[in-house]
């Protein structure tokens, strides 16, 4: 027995010694690859997993799918010379200022159609004399503005190039708070950049950015130059158009806003088809229903939007809507706040009568309203990402 154990111990010792020698001198023989740093230190590298391998949890596939369809947009506005620059007294006090320098801007865009239609923000191209679009494959093209919609801060451009990569449009109505998203754009002009985060909130409104607000809020880093870029999901599908940030420094603070793709798609279709976006309008001044307003107007309901003013001879006035009425539904859509009423009315087709559900005092009623065409309105914005 002792002899057998002795032989076994010697065999193990010899094998360990052989393994040590081979691992040091020929590591590739046992599946590990050694490399020498300057012929002094031998290190061990992990075995190659192949170029097609993707690490668990990686979002590289989504970025690879969507990135080719995100473009960089450079704009320029012609120099505006001071009209008094030729006045001798002006030149005496202020000097010969010469011609002003052209104004340049930077933003991003998303190729939404193989025909060359690009979605971006209105504030990226607003007032631009020249628009240069640069693709991710380094191709350039002159961009032409097909139409704009200041009320949602969206614009549609068109470029003339062949074999364009196209972004796949997702379903923003299915997004949930906590879903992973990626923001793709050209921040500060450094080149195309991908940042990641989650959906922080949905349906953000009353921010004073646009007339119609239904923003996706995200903590994915969005910075100047990202305006008009893509917010995509983990499958590489477009969920929103990055539009604005909340920032005290001008850079990302983890609060960014994107226009849902459902809104962008409708604007794209209207502009391509008709050259503009057509929205309904009824001519009322709405307010969120508060206990004080309900008591003032004697309203016996706790939900809906109260009408505090009605434009004379407007669509609502002609239909019989009065101040103090509470709108609870437009067609089949229930409304609980001003933003929901504004969005519901804007979605109506001018000239097509729609039934409104009202609460007047203690009485419930329904009235058919024939909406008109919404007039253009100025917009207010928070700090933008341009």
C-alpha positions in Angstrom: 0.0 0.0 0.0 2.8 2.3 1.0 4.6 1.6 -2.4 1.4 2.4 -4.3 1.0 5.7 -2.5 4.6 6.6 -3.1 4.3 6.0 -6.9 1.1 8.1 -7.0 2.7 11.0 -5.2 5.7 11.0 -7.6 3.4 10.8 -10.6 1.4 13.9 -9.4 4.6 15.8 -8.7 6.0 15.1 -12.2 2.7 16.1 -13.9 2.5 19.4 -11.9 6.1 20.2 -12.9 5.4 19.4 -16.5 2.2 21.6 -16.4 4.2 24.5 -15.0 6.9 24.2 -17.6 4.3 24.0 -20.5 2.2 26.8 -19.1 5.3 29.0 -18.9 6.9 28.2 -22.2 4.0 27.0 -24.4 0.8 28.4 -22.9 -1.1 28.0 -26.3 -0.7 24.2 -25.9 -3.2 24.3 -23.0 -5.7 26.8 -24.4 -4.1 30.0 -23.0 -2.4 32.5 -25.2 0.7 34.2 -23.9 2.1 37.4 -25.2 5.3 39.1 -24.4 5.5 42.8 -23.6 8.8 43.9 -25.1 10.2 40.4 -24.5 10.3 41.1 -20.7 7.0 40.1 -19.2 4.8 37.3 -20.3 1.1 37.9 -19.9 -2.0 35.8 -20.6 -4.9 37.1 -22.8 -8.4 35.8 -22.9 -9.2 33.6 -25.8 -10.8 35.4 -28.8 -14.6 35.2 -28.9 -14.9 36.3 -32.5 -16.0 39.6 -34.0 -19.7 38.6 -34.0 -19.9 37.9 -30.3 -21.9 40.4 -28.2 -21.5 40.7 -24.4 -24.6 40.0 -22.3 -26.7 43.1 -21.8 -24.9 45.0 -24.6 -27.0 47.5 -26.6 -24.6 47.5 -29.5 -27.0 45.7 -31.8 -29.7 48.4 -31.3 -27.1 51.2 -31.9 -25.7 49.4 -35.0 -29.2 49.1 -36.4 -30.2 52.7 -35.9 -27.0 54.8 -36.1 -26.7 54.8 -40.0 -30.1 56.5 -40.2 -29.2 59.4 -37.9 -27.6 62.4 -39.6 -25.8 65.6 -38.6 -27.4 68.9 -39.7 -25.3 72.0 -40.2 -27.1 75.3 -40.9 -26.0 78.8 -41.8 -27.8 82.1 -42.0 -26.6 85.0 -44.1 -24.9 87.9 -42.3 -27.3 90.6 -41.3 -25.6 94.0 -41.7 -26.7 96.8 -39.4 -28.9 99.1 -41.5 -27.2 102.2 -39.9 -23.7 101.0 -40.6 -23.3 103.5 -43.5 -24.4 106.4 -41.3 -21.4 108.7 -40.7 -22.5 109.5 -37.1 -23.0 105.8 -36.4 -19.6 105.0 -37.7 -18.1 107.9 -35.7 -19.4 106.5 -32.4 -19.3 102.8 -33.1 -16.6 102.5 -35.7 -16.6 100.6 -39.0 -18.1 97.3 -38.0 -18.1 95.8 -41.4 -20.2 92.9 -42.4 -21.5 90.6 -39.7 -20.4 87.0 -39.6 -22.8 84.4 -40.9 -24.7 82.6 -38.1 -24.1 78.8 -38.0 -26.1 76.1 -36.2 -25.8 72.4 -35.4 -28.3 69.7 -34.9 -29.3 66.2 -35.8 -32.0 64.4 -37.8 -33.5 61.0 -38.6 -34.0 59.5 -42.0 -37.6 58.3 -42.0 -38.0 57.3 -45.6 -36.0 55.8 -48.4 -37.3 58.8 -50.5 -35.0 61.0 -48.5 -37.4 62.6 -46.0 -35.7 63.5 -42.7 -37.4 64.4 -39.4 -35.7 67.0 -37.2 -36.6 69.9 -34.9 -38.0 73.2 -36.3 -35.7 75.2 -34.2 -32.7 73.5 -35.8 -33.6 74.7 -39.3 -35.7 77.7 -38.6 -34.5 80.7 -40.7 -31.6 78.8 -42.2 -30.4 79.9 -45.6 -28.3 76.8 -46.2 -28.7 73.3 -44.7 -26.0 70.7 -45.1 -26.8 67.1 -44.1 -24.0 64.7 -43.3 -24.7 60.9 -43.2 -22.9 58.5 -40.9 -21.1 57.1 -43.9 -19.6 60.6 -44.6 -21.8 61.4 -47.6 -23.1 65.0 -47.8 -26.2 66.5 -49.3 -28.0 69.8 -49.4 -31.2 69.7 -47.3 -34.5 71.2 -48.5 -37.2 72.2 -46.0 -40.4 70.5 -47.1 -42.5 71.9 -44.2 -42.4 72.9 -40.5 -44.7 72.6 -37.6 -43.7 75.1 -34.9 -46.5 73.9 -32.6 -44.7 70.6 -32.1 -41.2 72.0 -33.0 -40.9 69.5 -35.8 -39.6 69.9 -39.4 -39.3 67.7 -42.4 -36.3 68.0 -44.8 -35.5 66.1 -48.0 -32.2 65.1 -49.5 -31.5 63.6 -52.9 -29.2 60.6 -52.4 -29.5 56.9 -53.3 -29.4 53.8 -51.1 -30.3 55.7 -47.9 -30.5 53.9 -44.5 -33.9 54.2 -43.0 -35.0 54.3 -39.4 -37.6 51.8 -38.3 -40.4 53.6 -36.5 -41.5 52.0 -33.2 -44.6 52.3 -31.1 -44.2 55.1 -28.5 -47.6 54.3 -27.0 -46.2 51.0 -25.7 -43.3 52.6 -23.8 -43.2 52.2 -20.1 -41.3 54.1 -17.4 -38.1 52.3 -16.7 -37.6 51.0 -20.3 -34.1 51.3 -21.6 -33.5 53.8 -24.4 -30.6 55.2 -26.4 -30.1 58.7 -27.6 -28.2 59.2 -30.9 -27.0 62.5 -32.2 -24.1 64.8 -32.8 -23.5 66.7 -29.5 -21.2 69.7 -29.7 -20.2 68.6 -33.2 -17.8 65.9 -31.9 -19.4 63.3 -34.2 -22.1 60.8 -33.8 -22.5 59.7 -30.2 -24.7 57.1 -28.5 -25.8 57.5 -24.9 -28.0 55.3 -22.8 -30.6 55.7 -20.1 -34.2 54.9 -19.2 -37.6 56.4 -19.8 -37.9 58.6 -16.7 -41.5 59.7 -17.3 -44.2 59.8 -20.0 -46.7 62.4 -21.0 -44.8 65.4 -19.7 -46.7 68.6 -20.5 -47.2 72.2 -19.3 -43.5 72.8 -19.6 -43.8 75.8 -21.9 -41.6 74.2 -24.6 -44.2 73.7 -27.3 -47.9 74.4 -27.9 -48.6 70.7 -28.0 -46.7 68.7 -25.4 -46.7 65.0 -24.7 -43.0 64.5 -24.0 -41.0 61.3 -23.2 -38.6 62.3 -20.4 -35.3 60.4 -20.3 -32.0 60.5 -18.4 -30.0 59.5 -21.4 -27.4 62.2 -21.9 -28.7 64.9 -24.4 -26.5 67.9 -25.1 -26.4 70.8 -27.6 -26.3 69.3 -31.1 -28.6 66.4 -30.2 -31.7 68.3 -31.2 -33.6 66.4 -33.9 -31.7 63.2 -33.1 -33.1 59.8 -32.3 -34.4 58.2 -29.1 -34.5 54.5 -29.8 -35.5 51.4 -27.8 -33.4 48.2 -27.2 -34.5 46.9 -30.6 -33.2 49.9 -32.5 -36.6 51.3 -33.3 -37.4 55.0 -33.2 -39.4 56.1 -30.1 -38.9 59.8 -30.2 -37.2 62.9 -31.6 -34.8 64.5 -29.0 -35.9 68.1 -28.6 -35.0 69.8 -25.4 -33.2 69.5 -22.0 -33.6 71.1 -18.6 -30.3 72.5 -17.7 -28.8 75.3 -15.6 -25.3 74.9 -17.2 -26.2 74.3 -20.8 -25.2 70.6 -20.6 -26.9 67.4 -19.7 -28.3 67.2 -16.2 -30.2 64.0 -16.7 -33.5 65.6 -17.7 -34.1 65.4 -21.5 -37.3 65.5 -23.5 -38.3 63.8 -26.8 -41.3 64.1 -29.0 -43.1 60.7 -29.3 -42.7 59.0 -32.6 -46.6 58.8 -32.8 -46.7 62.6 -33.0 -43.7 62.8 -35.4 -45.2 60.3 -37.7 -48.5 62.2 -38.0 -46.6 65.5 -38.7 -44.4 63.8 -41.3 -47.4 62.3 -43.1 -49.3 65.7 -43.1 -46.4 67.7 -44.3 -45.4 65.3 -47.1 -49.0 65.0 -48.2 -50.3 68.5 -47.8 -47.2 70.6 -47.1 -48.5 71.6 -43.7 -50.1 70.3 -40.6 -53.8 70.9 -40.3 -55.4 71.0 -36.8 -58.8 71.6 -35.4 -59.9 74.6 -33.3 -63.0 75.6 -31.5 -62.3 79.0 -30.0 -62.4 78.6 -26.2 -60.4 79.5 -23.2 -60.1 76.3 -21.1 -58.8 75.9 -17.5 -58.1 72.8 -15.4 -61.1 72.2 -13.1 -60.4 73.3 -9.5 -62.7 73.3 -6.5 -62.8 77.1 -6.6 -63.8 77.2 -10.2 -66.4 74.5 -9.7 -67.9 76.4 -6.9 -67.9 79.7 -8.8 -69.7 78.2 -11.8 -71.9 75.9 -9.8 -70.5 72.8 -11.5 -71.5 69.4 -10.0 -68.6 67.4 -11.4 -65.0 66.8 -10.3 -63.4 65.8 -13.6 -63.1 67.5 -17.0 -62.0 70.9 -18.3 -63.9 74.0 -17.5 -64.5 76.6 -20.2 -63.8 80.1 -18.8 -64.2 82.0 -22.0 -65.7 81.5 -25.5 -64.7 83.4 -28.6 -67.6 85.3 -30.1 -68.8 83.7 -33.4 -66.2 81.0 -33.0 -67.0 77.3 -33.6 -67.8 76.6 -29.9 -70.0 79.7 -29.5 -72.0 78.7 -32.6 -72.5 75.2 -31.2 -73.9 76.6 -28.0 -70.9 76.1 -25.6 -71.0 78.7 -22.8 -68.5 79.8 -20.1 -68.9 77.6 -17.1 -69.4 74.4 -19.2 -67.2 71.5 -18.3 -65.9 69.4 -21.3 -65.6 65.8 -20.2 -65.1 64.1 -23.6 -64.3 64.9 -27.2 -65.7 62.3 -29.5 -64.6 59.0 -27.8 -61.7 60.6 -25.9 -62.1 61.4 -22.3 -60.4 64.7 -21.2 -59.3 65.5 -17.7 -56.9 68.5 -18.2 -56.3 71.3 -20.6 -53.5 69.6 -22.4 -55.7 66.6 -23.2 -58.5 68.9 -24.5 -56.0 70.8 -26.6 -54.6 67.6 -28.1 -58.1 66.1 -28.7 -59.4 69.2 -30.4 -56.2 69.6 -32.5 -56.7 66.1 -33.8 -60.1 66.9 -35.2 -60.6 67.5 -38.9 -61.8 71.1 -39.6 -65.3 71.1 -41.0 -66.2 67.6 -39.6 -68.8 67.9 -36.8 -67.7 66.1 -33.6 -69.8 65.4 -30.4 -68.6 67.0 -27.2 -69.8 65.7 -23.8 -70.5 68.5 -21.4 -71.5 69.1 -17.8 -73.5 72.3 -17.3 -74.3 72.8 -13.7 -76.0 69.7 -12.6 -77.0 68.6 -16.1 -75.1 66.4 -18.5 -75.5 67.1 -22.2 -73.9 66.4 -25.6 -73.3 69.1 -28.3 -72.1 68.7 -31.9 -69.3 71.2 -32.7 -68.0 71.9 -36.2 -64.3 72.7 -35.6 -62.5 75.4 -37.6 -58.8 75.6 -38.7 -56.4 76.3 -35.9 -54.6 79.6 -36.4 -50.8 79.8 -36.0 -49.6 80.6 -32.5 -46.2 81.6 -31.1 -44.4 79.1 -29.0 -42.3 79.3 -25.8 -39.5 77.0 -25.1 -37.3 75.8 -22.2 -33.5 75.5 -22.9 -33.0 73.7 -26.1 -30.4 71.2 -27.2 -29.3 73.1 -30.3 
